[in-house]
């Protein structure tokens, strides 16, 4: 990659080597994944603490409300980072993240834990938005694509490692320790991020003009491809949220492989990484829309297969049959989402930031609500999961079709 100084020389008095910069941004982005994946192995202990049935999935709300806070905050952070700069908003968001983590660790009831997780999600959204904006500030074209690829290569390792790390923490310490670990990690990242130079010059910062914002919002809703791809992405996110919120219950309670959960989750995450790498090459060869449409078909076929497997097994099919099919479906998801986002952004490059914020916000909010509702209905059978996955996949496919109709 080109040295950073070539893009913004006035703002590089405290230069970072590219390796340090990308490592820092990777870990800042990974704050969201840490907040979710590290505590999945603690669900059983949470149920015991809050007096829930061992097969209850009420604790899945800690994933759902986190995504809701993350979604709502995206509508705000984009304009704020463009107005006040990157470093200031990053510091504020990490502070909110740490407060949410500490409040979660101290929460005496499930209700207060859910409230704290919502705040935690608000903080996580800021770190994600700022990290993306910094990459956009410092790199362009092929260099930006390479930078994002390297960041995602590190980011994807978090779901591989975090569940096992969380299980190790819970094995020796109270389950609240995973939240304290996240809080301490965020403080360490904040101290490190002080080395990050401000990447948005004062003369390039935008005022918070209500008329401009309103006009951008109207354009978003009036542009059919952008709107319908965004709607399609809501159903895609619903599938992913449902998986995150119910995976521990499915593996540990329904299939009875509690000690295997970190390994199973990690293997699935490796599938995500492989799919992301293959997708990067596939879109160059076949085009974004072709890959998107083909993988939507694959996703729906896999979801239909899950329904057949679930029903034929009376809701408790063979682990060795159900989980590979689920892994294949989720790998298709990793092909679909980046391409769907690219298609949504393509018609409106002049308001790309607004499109990203609105599409991402609606996706996370709608997906957390729909996926979360289904996750709480899963107890002793995988059939609700499989049927909901097929419904969401079909609705996503139909919405994408509407987006492409000339």
Secondary structure per residue as TSV (DSSP state, phi and psi in degrees):
chain	resnum	aa	ss	phi	psi
A	1	X	-	360.0	155.3
A	2	X	-	-70.6	148.1
A	3	X	-	-59.3	148.3
A	4	X	G	-62.3	-30.6
A	5	X	G	-60.1	-24.0
A	6	X	G	-70.9	-25.1
A	7	X	T	-89.5	-45.0
A	8	X	-	-137.2	75.2
A	9	X	G	-60.1	-35.7
A	10	X	G	-66.5	-17.0
A	11	X	G	-112.4	23.0
A	12	X	-	-120.2	30.1
A	13	X	T	-59.5	-34.1
A	14	X	T	-108.4	76.1
A	15	X	-	-72.9	147.6
A	16	X	-	-115.3	142.9
A	17	X	-	-66.2	151.5
A	18	X	H	-56.3	-38.1
A	19	X	H	-61.9	-45.8
A	20	X	H	-66.0	-42.6
A	21	X	H	-59.1	-50.0
A	22	X	H	-68.7	-34.3
A	23	X	H	-64.4	-42.6
A	24	X	H	-62.1	-48.4
A	25	X	H	-65.2	-35.5
A	26	X	H	-60.7	-45.9
A	27	X	H	-73.7	-31.7
A	28	X	H	-64.7	-45.3
A	29	X	H	-61.4	-35.1
A	30	X	T	-75.2	-4.4
A	31	X	H	-56.2	-38.4
A	32	X	H	-63.5	-48.9
A	33	X	H	-62.8	-38.5
A	34	X	H	-61.1	-40.4
A	35	X	H	-65.5	-21.9
A	36	X	H	-101.2	-55.0
A	37	X	H	-71.3	-30.6
A	38	X	T	-67.3	-30.6
A	39	X	T	-100.1	0.8
A	40	X	G	-61.5	-34.8
A	41	X	G	-73.5	-7.4
A	42	X	G	-97.5	3.0
A	43	X	H	-58.2	-40.6
A	44	X	H	-62.6	-42.9
A	45	X	H	-67.2	-35.5
A	46	X	H	-62.7	-43.1
A	47	X	H	-59.1	-42.7
A	48	X	H	-65.3	-43.3
A	49	X	H	-62.5	-41.6
A	50	X	T	-95.1	12.3
A	51	X	T	67.9	33.8
A	52	X	-	-96.0	157.0
A	53	X	-	-63.7	144.4
A	54	X	T	-56.3	-26.8
A	55	X	T	-97.0	5.2
A	56	X	-	-72.3	139.7
A	57	X	-	-111.0	23.1
A	58	X	G	-62.0	-29.6
A	59	X	G	-68.1	-12.4
A	60	X	G	-60.8	-18.5
A	61	X	H	-59.8	-24.0
A	62	X	H	-67.0	-24.8
A	63	X	H	-81.6	-45.9
A	64	X	H	-61.6	-50.3
A	65	X	H	-70.2	-29.0
A	66	X	H	-60.7	-47.6
A	67	X	H	-63.3	-34.4
A	68	X	H	-65.5	-44.7
A	69	X	H	-62.8	-41.2
A	70	X	H	-59.8	-41.7
A	71	X	H	-67.7	-49.8
A	72	X	H	-60.5	-41.2
A	73	X	H	-67.3	-27.2
A	74	X	H	-61.1	-31.1
A	75	X	H	-64.7	-22.7
A	76	X	H	-101.0	-41.7
A	77	X	H	-63.6	-37.0
A	78	X	H	-55.1	-58.0
A	79	X	H	-61.0	-35.3
A	80	X	H	-67.1	-40.3
A	81	X	H	-67.9	-32.4
A	82	X	H	-73.5	-23.7
A	83	X	H	-91.1	-43.5
A	84	X	H	-109.3	-0.7
A	85	X	-	94.9	169.6
A	86	X	H	-82.9	-46.1
A	87	X	H	-65.0	-41.7
A	88	X	H	-63.3	-45.2
A	89	X	H	-69.1	-34.7
A	90	X	H	-61.8	-44.8
A	91	X	H	-61.8	-43.2
A	92	X	H	-63.7	-44.3
A	93	X	H	-66.9	-38.6
A	94	X	H	-66.9	-36.2
A	95	X	H	-62.4	-43.9
A	96	X	H	-63.4	-40.4
A	97	X	H	-58.2	-48.0
A	98	X	H	-64.7	-41.4
A	99	X	H	-61.6	-43.8
A	100	X	H	-61.9	-39.6
A	101	X	H	-66.7	-44.4
A	102	X	H	-65.0	-44.2
A	103	X	H	-61.5	-36.6
A	104	X	H	-65.3	-40.6
A	105	X	H	-65.7	-31.1
A	106	X	H	-94.8	-6.5
A	107	X	-	-61.0	125.2
A	108	X	S	-85.9	-8.8
A	109	X	S	-141.9	163.0
A	110	X	H	-65.0	-37.5
A	111	X	H	-61.0	-45.3
A	112	X	H	-69.7	-33.0
A	113	X	H	-62.6	-42.1
A	114	X	H	-64.1	-40.5
A	115	X	H	-62.7	-42.2
A	116	X	H	-65.7	-36.3
A	117	X	H	-67.2	-32.8
A	118	X	H	-62.2	-45.7
A	119	X	H	-61.9	-41.9
A	120	X	H	-58.1	-42.8
A	121	X	H	-62.5	-36.9
A	122	X	H	-60.5	-43.0
A	123	X	H	-66.4	-40.5
A	124	X	H	-63.4	-35.0
A	125	X	H	-61.6	-40.1
A	126	X	H	-63.6	-42.4
A	127	X	H	-63.5	-37.5
A	128	X	H	-68.1	-45.8
A	129	X	H	-63.1	-44.8
A	130	X	H	-66.2	-44.1
A	131	X	H	-59.3	-42.5
A	132	X	H	-64.3	-41.5
A	133	X	H	-64.8	-38.2
A	134	X	H	-63.4	-42.5
A	135	X	H	-60.6	-42.9
A	136	X	H	-65.2	-33.1
A	137	X	H	-68.9	-40.2
A	138	X	H	-95.4	-19.9
A	139	X	-	-130.7	160.3
A	140	X	-	-149.5	156.4
A	141	X	H	60.6	-133.5
A	142	X	H	-62.7	-36.0
A	143	X	H	-63.4	-37.7
A	144	X	H	-66.4	-41.9
A	145	X	H	-61.9	-41.4
A	146	X	H	-65.1	-41.3
A	147	X	H	-61.9	-45.9
A	148	X	H	-65.3	-35.3
A	149	X	H	-63.6	-42.9
A	150	X	H	-67.6	-38.7
A	151	X	H	-63.1	-45.5
A	152	X	H	-67.6	-29.5
A	153	X	H	-62.9	-37.0
A	154	X	H	-77.0	-43.1
A	155	X	H	-57.6	-40.3
A	156	X	H	-69.6	-15.7
A	157	X	H	-75.2	-20.4
A	158	X	H	-61.4	-49.4
A	159	X	H	-63.7	-20.5
A	160	X	H	-75.5	-41.4
A	161	X	H	-93.8	-39.1
A	162	X	H	-58.2	-45.6
A	163	X	H	-60.1	-40.3
A	164	X	H	-67.0	-39.7
A	165	X	H	-63.8	-43.4
A	166	X	H	-61.8	-41.0
A	167	X	H	-62.8	-38.2
A	168	X	H	-65.1	-40.3
A	169	X	H	-64.1	-47.1
A	170	X	H	-66.0	-27.6
A	171	X	H	-66.4	-26.4
A	172	X	H	-118.2	-17.7
A	173	X	S	-132.5	163.9
A	174	X	-	-58.8	151.7
A	175	X	T	-61.0	-25.5
A	176	X	T	-63.2	-17.5
A	177	X	H	-62.9	-27.5
A	178	X	H	-66.7	-31.2
A	179	X	H	-74.1	-39.5
A	180	X	H	-62.3	-37.5
A	181	X	H	-61.9	-41.1
A	182	X	H	-64.9	-39.9
A	183	X	H	-63.5	-46.4
A	184	X	H	-63.7	-38.9
A	185	X	H	-64.2	-39.6
A	186	X	H	-66.6	-37.4
A	187	X	H	-65.2	-42.5
A	188	X	H	-61.5	-41.2
A	189	X	H	-67.1	-36.1
A	190	X	H	-63.0	-44.0
A	191	X	H	-60.8	-41.4
A	192	X	H	-67.6	-39.9
A	193	X	H	-66.8	-12.4
A	194	X	T	-65.2	-19.9
A	195	X	T	-77.7	-13.9
A	196	X	S	-72.3	126.5
A	197	X	-	-73.7	153.5
A	198	X	-	-68.6	124.2
A	199	X	-	-101.5	-3.7
A	200	X	S	-113.4	106.6
A	201	X	-	-58.8	150.8
A	202	X	G	-59.1	-39.1
A	203	X	G	-73.9	-6.4
A	204	X	G	-106.0	3.3
A	205	X	-	-80.1	143.8
A	206	X	-	-99.4	142.5
A	207	X	-	-74.9	154.1
A	208	X	-	-84.4	79.6
A	209	X	-	-89.0	116.8
A	210	X	H	-62.6	-38.8
A	211	X	H	-64.3	-42.9
A	212	X	H	-64.7	-42.0
A	213	X	H	-64.0	-44.2
A	214	X	H	-63.1	-40.4
A	215	X	H	-65.0	-39.5
A	216	X	H	-64.7	-39.9
A	217	X	H	-64.3	-42.2
A	218	X	H	-62.6	-40.9
A	219	X	H	-62.8	-40.9
A	220	X	H	-57.4	-50.7
A	221	X	H	-73.4	-21.1
A	222	X	H	-88.9	-9.8
A	223	X	-	-97.0	106.1
A	224	X	H	-58.7	-48.8
A	225	X	H	-58.3	-44.6
A	226	X	H	-62.8	-46.3
A	227	X	H	-64.3	-47.3
A	228	X	H	-76.1	-30.3
A	229	X	H	-66.8	-35.4
A	230	X	H	-65.7	-41.2
A	231	X	H	-63.0	-43.2
A	232	X	H	-58.8	-39.3
A	233	X	H	-68.0	-26.0
A	234	X	H	-61.2	-44.9
A	235	X	H	-69.0	-33.7
A	236	X	H	-63.8	-45.8
A	237	X	H	-64.3	-31.2
A	238	X	H	-60.7	-41.2
A	239	X	H	-62.1	-45.0
A	240	X	H	-69.2	-42.3
A	241	X	H	-62.1	-43.1
A	242	X	H	-58.8	-40.8
A	243	X	H	-65.1	-49.3
A	244	X	H	-60.0	-41.7
A	245	X	H	-74.9	-25.6
A	246	X	H	-114.8	-4.6
A	247	X	H	-61.1	-40.3
A	248	X	H	-64.0	-43.6
A	249	X	H	-65.4	-42.7
A	250	X	I	-62.6	-49.1
A	251	X	I	-72.2	-44.7
A	252	X	I	-79.6	-43.7
A	253	X	I	-99.5	-50.1
A	254	X	I	-69.8	-44.2
A	255	X	S	-93.9	-16.9
A	256	X	-	77.9	23.9
A	257	X	-	-110.9	56.6
A	258	X	G	-57.0	-46.7
A	259	X	G	-69.0	-16.3
A	260	X	G	-88.6	-10.1
A	261	X	H	-54.8	-49.8
A	262	X	H	-57.4	-38.6
A	263	X	H	-66.8	-45.7
A	264	X	H	-62.0	-44.5
A	265	X	H	-63.5	-40.3
A	266	X	H	-66.5	-40.5
A	267	X	H	-63.1	-41.1
A	268	X	H	-61.8	-40.2
A	269	X	H	-65.1	-35.5
A	270	X	H	-61.8	-38.6
A	271	X	H	-59.7	-37.6
A	272	X	H	-59.8	-46.1
A	273	X	H	-63.3	-43.6
A	274	X	H	-62.4	-43.5
A	275	X	H	-61.2	-40.2
A	276	X	H	-63.3	-42.6
A	277	X	H	-66.2	-43.7
A	278	X	H	-66.0	-38.3
A	279	X	H	-60.8	-39.7
A	280	X	H	-58.9	-35.2
A	281	X	H	-82.7	-34.8
A	282	X	H	-66.2	-39.2
A	283	X	H	-68.5	-29.0
A	284	X	H	-68.8	-38.3
A	285	X	H	-82.0	-41.8
A	286	X	H	-109.5	-17.5
A	287	X	-	98.2	150.5
A	288	X	H	-62.6	-49.1
A	289	X	H	-66.9	-37.8
A	290	X	H	-62.7	-46.5
A	291	X	H	-62.8	-43.4
A	292	X	H	-58.0	-50.8
A	293	X	H	-65.2	-39.9
A	294	X	H	-67.4	-39.4
A	295	X	H	-74.8	-25.9
A	296	X	H	-63.6	-37.9
A	297	X	H	-64.8	-45.5
A	298	X	H	-59.7	-43.9
A	299	X	H	-59.8	-46.1
A	300	X	H	-66.2	-38.4
A	301	X	H	-64.2	-41.3
A	302	X	H	-65.3	-40.6
A	303	X	H	-64.2	-40.9
A	304	X	H	-63.3	-38.9
A	305	X	H	-63.5	-39.9
A	306	X	H	-60.0	-41.4
A	307	X	H	-62.5	-45.1
A	308	X	H	-61.3	-45.1
A	309	X	H	-62.9	-44.9
A	310	X	H	-64.1	-47.7
A	311	X	H	-67.7	-41.3
A	312	X	H	-65.8	-24.6
A	313	X	T	-98.6	15.9
A	314	X	T	54.4	36.9
A	315	X	T	87.5	-12.1
A	316	X	-	-133.8	67.2
A	317	X	-	-73.7	-178.6
A	318	X	-	-65.5	133.0
A	319	X	H	-56.2	-39.8
A	320	X	H	-75.1	-10.8
A	321	X	H	-100.4	-44.0
A	322	X	H	-70.4	-46.8
A	323	X	H	-66.8	-40.8
A	324	X	H	-60.8	-39.5
A	325	X	H	-64.8	-39.6
A	326	X	H	-64.3	-43.4
A	327	X	H	-61.0	-39.3
A	328	X	H	-65.8	-40.8
A	329	X	H	-63.2	-43.2
A	330	X	H	-68.9	-32.3
A	331	X	H	-64.7	-37.1
A	332	X	H	-61.9	-36.4
A	333	X	H	-56.4	-39.4
A	334	X	H	-72.2	-20.1
A	335	X	H	-77.2	-38.7
A	336	X	H	-74.5	-48.2
A	337	X	H	-61.4	-49.5
A	338	X	H	-63.6	-35.3
A	339	X	H	-72.6	-36.3
A	340	X	H	-65.9	-40.3
A	341	X	H	-63.6	-41.2
A	342	X	H	-63.2	-41.7
A	343	X	H	-66.5	-35.5
A	344	X	H	-67.8	-36.0
A	345	X	H	-79.0	-27.8
A	346	X	H	-55.7	-41.8
A	347	X	T	-72.7	-16.7
A	348	X	T	-130.0	61.9
A	349	X	G	-65.7	-25.4
A	350	X	G	-74.2	-16.6
A	351	X	G	-128.1	42.4
A	352	X	H	-58.4	-37.7
A	353	X	H	-63.5	-43.9
A	354	X	H	-65.3	-43.4
A	355	X	H	-60.5	-43.8
A	356	X	H	-61.4	-44.0
A	357	X	H	-67.1	-47.0
A	358	X	H	-67.3	-49.0
A	359	X	H	-62.0	-45.4
A	360	X	H	-65.7	-40.5
A	361	X	H	-64.9	-48.3
A	362	X	H	-63.7	-39.0
A	363	X	H	-61.5	-49.0
A	364	X	H	-69.2	-39.9
A	365	X	H	-68.4	-52.2
A	366	X	H	-63.6	-41.5
A	367	X	H	-65.7	-37.6
A	368	X	H	-68.8	-36.8
A	369	X	H	-70.0	-52.3
A	370	X	H	-66.5	-49.2
A	371	X	H	-64.7	-37.7
A	372	X	H	-66.6	-38.9
A	373	X	H	-61.4	-42.6
A	374	X	H	-68.1	-41.5
A	375	X	H	-58.8	-36.4
A	376	X	T	-72.3	-12.1
A	377	X	T	-94.6	-2.1
A	378	X	-	-91.4	124.9
A	379	X	S	-133.6	-66.1
A	380	X	S	-120.4	9.5
A	381	X	-	-142.1	143.9
A	382	X	S	-91.1	-1.5
A	383	X	H	-60.7	-45.4
A	384	X	H	-57.6	-39.3
A	385	X	H	-61.7	-49.2
A	386	X	H	-64.7	-44.3
A	387	X	H	-64.1	-44.4
A	388	X	H	-63.3	-39.2
A	389	X	H	-60.4	-41.5
A	390	X	H	-67.4	-40.9
A	391	X	H	-63.0	-48.1
A	392	X	H	-63.7	-42.4
A	393	X	H	-62.5	-41.1
A	394	X	H	-66.2	-42.8
A	395	X	H	-65.4	-36.9
A	396	X	H	-65.1	-43.3
A	397	X	H	-61.4	-45.8
A	398	X	H	-63.4	-41.2
A	399	X	H	-65.6	-40.5
A	400	X	H	-64.5	-35.2
A	401	X	H	-63.8	-44.3
A	402	X	H	-60.7	-39.1
A	403	X	H	-62.5	-28.6
A	404	X	H	-95.6	-7.6
A	405	X	-	-68.6	126.1
A	406	X	-	-74.6	360.0
